[in-house]
Amino acid sequence: MEKLIITAAICGAEVTKEQNPAVPYTVEEIVREAKSAVDAGAAIVHLHVREDDGTPTQSKARFKECIDAIYKVCPDVILIPSTGGAVGMTAEERLQPTELFPEMATLDCGTCNFGDEVFENTMPMMRDFGKRMIENNIKPEYECFEMGHLDTVLTMAKKGQVPGAPMQFNFVLGVPGCTPATVPNLCWLVNAIPAGSTWTATGIGRHAFTLAAPAIAMGGNVRVGFEDNLYLERGVLAKSNGELVAKVVRIAKELGRPVATSAEAREILGLKPLK
């Protein structure tokens, strides 16, 4: 097996300090959480940004401020800005981080229920996102919340509407209203991706670590972080994203799977090495 790539989704757009006081809002807090995750073993930071009061934003300026600040303390990390933003944002609003020409960014692969809300990703929106990433030479991380999302994006790749091989998928399972976080569902998705692809498993809430263990054993990669889960274990709030990453590192060690550095992750994902 290749080394394990750990992604830390450090703040998301939905979680709040009322739920866990360590959730970062300010630039300084976002840098603190990114560094805690990287120091613990994360090769990738999946990045949403907030205003200082916690309001989610896709502001190009705010993303640049946070990205520049993270690179000052974590110069080798792979950053994957979100183009998902928050429910209700327009496509152009969500696309702002792509104007900074990151090496990777997320591309959501279809509309789905998202708790009590609807996360809209129409086919025209997805074609626009794919075109932007092709034009700006950005490698997408394809976010699949439903089984049909995978078939949709594979069809789009065959038509040249989104970047093709080698493709990186993130299977986000356990969102209320979407595909449940079960091992059979993960296996179905993994068995349907093209040869040469890479994939990551993200379990939401209590599924964060129960999905991480089989993903590690299957040769996949793992995402954890406050965006997806606020608890280190039942009833115990995580004090940092680093604590969540460190738990994945411990699980990987028990399963005999070495953890990739950011440089090794770039090679595995087919990204250009840093100069």
ABEGO torsion letter per residue (X at the ends): XBBBBBBBBAAEAABBAAABAABBABAAAAAAAAAAAAAAGBABBBBBBBBAAGBBBABAAAAAAAAAAAAAABAABBBBBBAAEBBGBBAAAAAAAAAAGBABBBBBAEBBBBEABBBBBBAAAAAAAAAAAAAAGBBBBBBBABAAAAAAAAAAAAAGABBBOBBBBBBBBGBBGBBBBBAAAAAAAAAABBBGBBBBBBBBEAAAAAAAAAAAAAGBBBBBEAAABABABBGBBBABAAAAAAAAAAAAAAAGBBBBBAAAAAAAAGBBBBX
